[in-house]
């Protein structure tokens, strides 16, 4: 085993420092949830309480129907993430197969749409959802997925499909492949790490979306986890241990998904080096 060089050691220490910066808030959140109910959090460097307890997690389930809110969030991501992957990859492939001059035009259009502030679309979406009968339904929450959620995801797929040699597309066409077969059998397998990255990004987007449920839902039974955390904060504003317990519950599934797809991130890094 070769010893690490100075540059290799510096890079390793930098990565370790960045990992600590990102992991430390999660560790503090878990530790804060173990304080007794109603106990103020210490201002000192003490991390764990003298007598850790899990009672705050039980109180979360007693105060709000967090199980129902969790199922609502899972339903949203289960519908929105696959739709986002399909629409974004279709659009990215269509852009990659256009002539170069047309590609530049649609890239500029995508960048212009990406710079539009989301707050400018709130009222317009509200009236559209009311007209379509989507107001106070799950369809209002996943509607952006039918437009690939974000032009950024389209551009990610466009970049990945553009790097595929054109001879592969031509060979597939000569074998009689149609547009959908070209997408499913040629383009998508070659961009699998990109698809995993877009899936993770869209999952985080819909899982943590607070504004859409607040604006487009009226029935409390359809609320998602971000709104549930806000409701809990209104019920017990100063009980930080309780709020941290709810935050831990809301973070468990994204962390689990991140660990599950961690091996694919190495593939993404290898794809970028090519």
CORFENPE-V767294 format. One line per field, one symbol per residue. psi: psi as a letter, one per 40 degrees, with the letter a starting at -180 (. if undefined). A space follows every 50 residues. Layout:
psi = ???
//
This chain:
psi = hhihidddddddddddddddddddddddddddeeiihehiiieaehdiid giiedddddddddigdddddddddddddddddddddddddddddddeiid ddddddddddddddehhddeeddddddddddeeehfiddddedddefedi ddddddddddddehhdddddddddeehaddddddddddddfddddddddd dddddddehddddddeidhdeeiidddddddddddgdegddddddddddd edddddddddeddddddddddde.
//
